[in-house]
């Protein structure tokens, strides 16, 4: 499942989140509430996807290097928001 999520994320992180949600239960297991994935879908899709995949790949917890990957995804989300704001000006 992580490989499919990666391939779909190359096109769109939101598409990958929908595929992960439909084809597996990674999001429900890695994120405790139903509200958090929904907020992540709209505000931080790369971070939400990275956290869910790193949680599934590891020992069902995000530790060590996995936090680095989640941090890079967060920077990608911030960059996307910044570029969107710049394009509106």
C-alpha positions in Angstrom: 0.0 0.0 0.0 2.8 2.5 0.7 4.1 2.1 -2.9 0.7 2.8 -4.3 0.3 5.8 -2.1 3.7 7.1 -3.3 2.8 6.7 -7.0 -0.5 8.4 -6.5 1.1 11.2 -4.4 3.2 12.1 -7.4 0.0 13.2 -9.2 -1.8 14.6 -6.1 -1.5 14.0 -2.4 -5.3 14.4 -2.0 -5.8 11.6 -4.6 -3.4 9.4 -2.7 -5.3 10.1 0.6 -8.6 9.1 -1.0 -7.0 5.9 -2.3 -5.5 5.1 1.0 -8.9 5.8 2.7 -10.8 3.6 0.2 -8.3 0.7 -0.1 -7.0 0.3 3.4 -7.6 1.3 7.0 -4.3 3.0 7.6 -5.8 6.4 8.2 -8.3 5.2 10.8 -5.6 3.2 12.6 -2.9 5.9 12.5 -5.1 8.9 13.3 -7.4 8.5 16.3 -10.2 10.8 15.3 -12.3 11.2 12.2 -11.8 14.9 12.2 -8.0 14.9 11.9 -7.8 13.1 8.5 -10.5 15.5 7.2 -8.6 18.6 8.3 -5.4 17.1 7.0 -7.1 16.4 3.6 -7.8 20.2 3.2 -4.9 21.9 4.9 -1.9 19.5 5.1 -2.4 16.6 2.7 1.4 15.8 2.3 1.8 15.7 6.1 -1.2 13.6 6.7 -0.2 11.1 4.0 3.4 11.0 5.2 2.3 10.4 8.9 -0.1 7.7 8.0 2.4 5.8 5.7 5.3 6.2 8.2 3.0 5.0 11.0 2.1 1.9 8.9 5.7 1.2 7.7 7.2 1.4 11.1 6.3 -0.2 14.4 2.9 1.4 14.4 4.4 4.5 15.8 6.3 7.4 14.2 9.9 7.4 15.6 13.3 8.5 14.6 13.9 9.0 10.9 10.2 8.7 10.2 9.7 12.1 11.9 12.2 13.6 9.5 10.1 12.3 6.6 6.9 13.8 8.2 8.8 17.1 8.7 9.8 17.2 5.0 6.1 16.6 4.1 5.1 19.5 6.3 7.7 21.8 4.6 6.2 20.7 1.2 2.7 21.7 2.5 4.0 25.0 3.7 5.7 25.6 0.3 2.5 24.7 -1.5 0.5 27.2 0.6 3.1 29.9 0.0 3.1 29.4 -3.7 -0.6 29.5 -3.8 -0.6 32.8 -1.9 2.1 34.2 -4.2 0.1 33.2 -7.3 -2.9 35.1 -6.0 -1.0 38.4 -5.7 
